[in-house]
Amino acid sequence: MTEHREPYPVRVDAARDPALSRGLWLVKWLLLLPHYVVLAFLWIGFVVVSVIAFVAILVTGRYPRPLFDYAVGVLRWTWRVQHYGYGALGTDRYPPFRLTDDPAYPAHLEVPYPEHLSRGLVLVKWWLLAIPHYLILAVLVGGGLWLGAGGRGGDDGWAAGGLLTLLVLIAGIALLFTGRYPPSLYDFVIGLNRWALRVAAYAALMTDRYPPFRLDMGGTDPGTPAVPPPPAPSGGGATAAAPTPPAGAGGHPYHPGSTWSAGRVVAVVIGAVLLTAATGFGIGGATLLWADRTQRDGDFLVTPWASVSTDGYAITSDSIELDVRGSDWVLDDFLGTARIEVDPSSADEELFVGIARTADADRYLADVRHDVVRDLGPRWEGRGNRWLGPDAVREVDGGAPAAPPGDQDIWVESATGRGELSLEWRPADGDWTVVLMRADGAADLAADVRVGATVPALPGLAAALFGIGGVLLAAGLVLVLVAARRSGQTPPPAGPTAPPPAPVLSTSGGPQG
């Protein structure tokens, strides 16, 4: 009794070359570099097209046809590269640079256009419903999953680990030593790729049909019906016979779909890059706006509290280099007023904090044992519980200072006292160092510190980023939508040719063309 398999609307076919080169697969990575570069940009467009399609399906229940053809074309192109390269090693014929199907090439992919897609499923199928498939494919075809290939440039990323990589490696070794690709191994490899491509099309919103949990092996897709040829065009009152479409692998017909010229593909890719950049500017503007609205203490944008301590005599910052070449308005309008706050670990401890030019601070602490804080560290868990990385503090050997810090006249700003100290400073050109010590110059000190600045330009910077992002967003949308609209304007189907115009008689009585 024959097992009944319900057809799946994503058709993946391939045919293995009868004679494959023993050693060509060793250098295919180099030969495919042009494809990898092109696919890197095509996949950027694929992601942007998928986002636009998401919105369109959510609103209208339809995937815009030109964008659908582009997305299928990217999958098709990627599958040809995979079949030639390290996803299958199934052919030595170099893949063509085209989105449409090449009937003569031994790797094909078709997805019939869905007239309607669920508005509700679009919200969950690409992440929630597909999770079981993602987990299985992580083992079968690699830890990055197939769709992860798009994020890495659309290269052979789905074969970056897992069972598929091992099987293709075994096939390559077999070719190298025997010149033969075991047919059963090839069928299994194609089955793994077919599973991944079905899931990719589902996650990319091209179909609402849930991918089957099965391994349909073999070059000819046994689980998907052949894509029917386009309807026969008619004209002149008579029905013209439709041309027979060329046969793909296994004798199944394929059709090229709508036309995507090189110029339109380039327009979509450029538009996608602009939309991606617009997203970056938008996120940057939103981040600055969030910081301006939520991370201020009064007028100051402040860092979290950080705990510092030393068994030496001082804690200093690394040199703070400010060089605006006399343009003080840069510091005044962008940085504004800086503030340093110090809260000693003991309320009875009298501390000193001051800012001096680096050269003056270095002379004062030249023979003094102290710590130089290079970085406050990568994480914190609240005030008084800050972790300093192993390279965040540099220890300097020496002894006790010759005099307490308050006796020095090197400070441009300083504060001394018990309890929480606050020091405000108007930054200026030069190299500066912040010094924290006990007021009497004794060893062993511990405190919580934080720094801040008014940064008056922050709202303006956020607005500028939003503005640039808006311009890039508009330009990117125009390029993508215009290219998509034009791609759908396919030339009229070929029908019976119109009769030639009747000849026009000249004055001399002879016919004129």
FENPEFEN-V967303 format. One record per helix or strand. SS is the DSSP state (alpha for helix, beta for strand). FROM is the first residue (numbers start at 1). LEN is the number of residues. If there is no record, write none. Layout:
BEGIN
SS FROM LEN
SS FROM LEN
END
This chain:
BEGIN
beta 10 5
alpha 24 3
alpha 28 4
alpha 33 28
alpha 65 20
beta 107 5
alpha 121 3
alpha 125 5
alpha 131 10
alpha 148 4
alpha 157 3
alpha 162 17
alpha 183 21
beta 234 2
beta 238 2
beta 247 1
alpha 249 3
beta 253 1
alpha 262 33
beta 296 2
beta 300 3
beta 306 5
beta 314 4
beta 320 3
alpha 328 8
beta 337 8
beta 350 8
alpha 358 7
beta 368 1
beta 370 4
beta 379 2
beta 386 2
beta 393 4
beta 399 1
alpha 405 3
beta 411 8
beta 421 6
beta 430 9
beta 445 9
alpha 458 30
beta 504 2
beta 511 2
END
